[in-house]
Amino acid sequence: MPKDKEWLDNLLKQADELEEQRVKTPIDVEVILAEELVTVRLTYQRRDDFERIASKHPIVNLTDTRGAWFNLDGVAKDYPDVVLIDGDGTDELYELRGKEAVYRWPDVYEALRETDRQSVQAAIWGVYVWEPQQALKNAKAKTLAREKEAADA
């Protein structure tokens, strides 16, 4: 028997609420930039926004995808709305050049050591690849538990 409209409406509402919660939760990565410890703050990108970014960066090396459908290095370098935090100060990484605002994150990303770039990539991978995989695994476990409980009743 099909579920009622309210069931689907509730699921869609929950999905939107979870997405809003993610947007409000920063993704912080500590890195070294020119021998200084700074925090790279990534802002969670909504599903459609992230898909647009990821689609610009297809997988280059099929043997090292880490489960991602996108090139982690390219997405990390092109990631929008990055903020650098150094103690109490922040830098939104925009510089005015003439009449144009230039986004400096790609320059900063290129200046990071490889291990620090990998840390940024790992944070992106964790949020957009690992967390959804874990959510699926947990949802399957809950469904199996409910089915077992119903069968045992």
Order of alpha helices (4+ residues) and beta strands (2+ residues): alpha-beta-beta-alpha-alpha-beta-beta-beta-beta-alpha-alpha-alpha
